[in-house]
Amino acid sequence: MFLKLTEYQNYNNAINLKYLINDSVVAVKLCLNYVEILDTLHASPFGKLVNCDSNSLYKLLSQFLITDNLRLVLADLDSMQIVTNSSVICGLTKPNYEQLNNEFLSPEQKHFGWFSEKSEIWRVPDICEYFIKSIDNVILKFMLFDIHKSCKNIDPTKRPSAKYLVNKYEHVLNELLEL
């Protein structure tokens, strides 16, 4: 028997963030925190790690806990896989096509079943938009537009790296703090 323990977090999982975010700085810090986690996984000494257990926004959000200081903690690690030969095939040998037919999934995952760190980059705008949705801030959405557009490039090789996104979100956060 194998048992994993995760520290209890009062706020539970990231689905509850929409009730906790009250300003743009907190929202951008969460976006930054998310891409920092991706950067850590993608730069793992074991190889690029990807989360194969997240075919919907709410499923992915449920895999992150929220700390008391509103930071994300990755809690569900059972479906992490190492990317080999530039992609992995996640899930069962027979894909569930209902599950693979949604806009949250990257084109390469939808059409070929391939999943890589660039497939996770495709999801960054959806995750970040969830964090900023409760804030009516047109300026913030404008500041993030080009960043998010680059993440949604149809060609996965043209999507930015998580490290690049960390730098971009840090820049946006610094600009917000100067306002």
Secondary structure per residue as TSV (DSSP state, phi and psi in degrees):
chain	resnum	aa	ss	phi	psi
A	1	M	-	360.0	136.8
A	2	F	-	-118.0	130.6
A	3	L	-	-127.6	130.3
A	4	K	-	-113.3	135.0
A	5	L	-	-114.1	137.2
A	6	T	-	-120.4	138.4
A	7	E	-	-58.2	137.8
A	8	Y	-	-66.4	134.6
A	9	Q	-	-120.3	124.2
A	10	N	T	-57.4	-35.5
A	11	Y	T	-85.4	-2.8
A	12	N	-	67.4	-134.7
A	13	N	B	-97.3	173.8
A	14	A	G	-68.1	-12.2
A	15	I	G	-60.4	-31.0
A	16	N	G	-77.1	-4.3
A	17	L	G	-61.6	-30.0
A	18	K	G	-61.2	-20.2
A	19	Y	G	-91.0	-9.5
A	20	L	T	-109.8	-19.8
A	21	I	-	-84.5	123.5
A	22	N	-	-124.7	0.1
A	23	D	S	-155.0	166.3
A	24	S	H	-64.5	-36.3
A	25	V	H	-63.4	-44.3
A	26	V	H	-62.0	-43.0
A	27	A	H	-61.7	-45.7
A	28	V	H	-68.4	-36.0
A	29	K	H	-60.9	-37.3
A	30	L	H	-69.6	-40.3
A	31	C	H	-59.6	-45.9
A	32	L	H	-62.0	-45.4
A	33	N	H	-58.6	-41.6
A	34	Y	H	-63.0	-46.9
A	35	V	H	-71.9	-25.7
A	36	E	H	-64.4	-40.1
A	37	I	H	-63.4	-45.8
A	38	L	H	-59.3	-43.6
A	39	D	H	-60.5	-41.6
A	40	T	H	-62.2	-44.7
A	41	L	H	-66.5	-41.4
A	42	H	H	-73.8	-18.8
A	43	A	T	-106.7	19.4
A	44	S	-	-59.4	142.6
A	45	P	T	-65.8	-15.5
A	46	F	T	-85.4	-12.4
A	47	G	S	125.8	174.9
A	48	K	-	-70.6	118.9
A	49	L	E	-97.0	136.9
A	50	V	E	-129.3	154.1
A	51	N	E	-95.5	109.3
A	52	C	-	-87.9	5.1
A	53	D	S	-114.3	47.1
A	54	S	-	-150.7	73.2
A	55	N	S	-92.0	5.7
A	56	S	S	-144.8	159.5
A	57	L	H	-58.1	-48.3
A	58	Y	H	-69.0	-33.7
A	59	K	H	-64.1	-44.2
A	60	L	H	-65.3	-45.8
A	61	L	H	-60.4	-34.8
A	62	S	T	-68.2	-14.2
A	63	Q	T	-90.0	1.8
A	64	F	E	-119.2	133.3
A	65	L	E	-95.4	158.3
A	66	I	E	-110.2	124.1
A	67	T	-	-78.8	169.9
A	68	D	T	-63.0	-25.8
A	69	N	T	-97.0	23.3
A	70	L	S	58.0	51.0
A	71	R	-	-114.9	151.9
A	72	L	E	-89.3	142.0
A	73	V	E	-129.6	124.2
A	74	L	E	-70.7	122.5
A	75	A	-	-113.5	-22.2
A	76	D	-	-112.2	100.4
A	77	L	-	-108.8	4.4
A	78	D	T	-68.0	-20.3
A	79	S	T	-109.9	20.9
A	80	M	E	-71.0	134.9
A	81	Q	E	-132.2	152.0
A	82	I	E	-88.0	130.8
A	83	V	-	-75.9	122.2
A	84	T	B	-122.1	148.5
A	85	N	T	52.4	38.6
A	86	S	T	70.9	-4.6
A	87	S	B	-163.1	165.8
A	88	V	E	-129.9	160.6
A	89	I	E	-103.8	116.9
A	90	C	-	-91.6	148.8
A	91	G	S	87.8	-161.8
A	92	L	-	-71.7	164.4
A	93	T	S	-67.5	-28.6
A	94	K	S	-103.1	106.4
A	95	P	-	-68.7	148.8
A	96	N	-	-85.0	102.1
A	97	Y	T	-66.9	-26.4
A	98	E	T	-63.1	-43.1
A	99	Q	T	-67.9	-32.5
A	100	L	T	-89.3	9.4
A	101	N	-	-113.6	63.8
A	102	N	S	-145.1	162.2
A	103	E	T	-73.4	-13.1
A	104	F	T	-70.5	-25.0
A	105	L	S	-87.0	144.7
A	106	S	-	-69.3	155.6
A	107	P	H	-56.4	-40.7
A	108	E	H	-67.2	-30.6
A	109	Q	H	-75.4	-40.9
A	110	K	H	-62.5	-47.3
A	111	H	H	-87.5	-31.4
A	112	F	H	-121.5	-12.5
A	113	G	-	80.6	4.0
A	114	W	E	-78.9	143.9
A	115	F	E	-139.3	132.8
A	116	S	-	-144.0	-177.8
A	117	E	H	-61.2	-27.1
A	118	K	H	-72.6	-25.3
A	119	S	H	-68.1	-35.8
A	120	E	H	-70.0	-34.6
A	121	I	H	-62.6	-36.6
A	122	W	H	-53.8	-33.5
A	123	R	H	-83.5	-15.8
A	124	V	H	-54.2	-47.3
A	125	P	H	-60.7	-36.0
A	126	D	H	-66.0	-42.6
A	127	I	H	-65.4	-48.5
A	128	C	H	-63.5	-40.8
A	129	E	H	-61.0	-36.0
A	130	Y	H	-61.4	-40.4
A	131	F	H	-69.2	-35.7
A	132	I	H	-95.2	-3.7
A	133	K	T	-59.2	-36.4
A	134	S	T	-77.3	-4.0
A	135	I	S	-111.4	128.0
A	136	D	-	-91.4	83.2
A	137	N	-	-130.6	95.1
A	138	V	H	-65.2	-36.5
A	139	I	H	-62.7	-43.9
A	140	L	H	-62.4	-44.2
A	141	K	H	-62.7	-37.0
A	142	F	H	-66.1	-41.5
A	143	M	H	-62.5	-31.2
A	144	L	H	-93.1	-8.4
A	145	F	H	-54.8	-54.5
A	146	D	H	-65.2	-37.3
A	147	I	H	-60.6	-49.5
A	148	H	H	-69.3	-34.0
A	149	K	H	-62.1	-40.9
A	150	S	H	-65.8	-31.3
A	151	C	H	-69.3	-26.6
A	152	K	T	-95.7	17.4
A	153	N	-	-62.3	132.8
A	154	I	S	-60.0	-35.6
A	155	D	S	-85.1	111.2
A	156	P	G	-60.6	-27.3
A	157	T	G	-70.0	-17.9
A	158	K	G	-96.4	-1.3
A	159	R	S	-77.7	148.0
A	160	P	-	-70.6	166.3
A	161	S	-	-85.1	164.9
A	162	A	H	-63.1	-37.3
A	163	K	H	-60.4	-44.2
A	164	Y	H	-60.2	-43.2
A	165	L	H	-65.6	-37.0
A	166	V	H	-57.0	-47.6
A	167	N	H	-61.9	-42.2
A	168	K	H	-66.5	-44.8
A	169	Y	H	-66.9	-34.8
A	170	E	H	-62.1	-40.7
A	171	H	H	-62.9	-45.7
A	172	V	H	-62.6	-43.2
A	173	L	H	-60.4	-44.5
A	174	N	H	-62.5	-39.5
A	175	E	H	-63.5	-41.3
A	176	L	H	-63.8	-40.3
A	177	L	H	-67.6	-24.2
A	178	E	H	-82.0	-18.0
A	179	L	-	-68.2	360.0
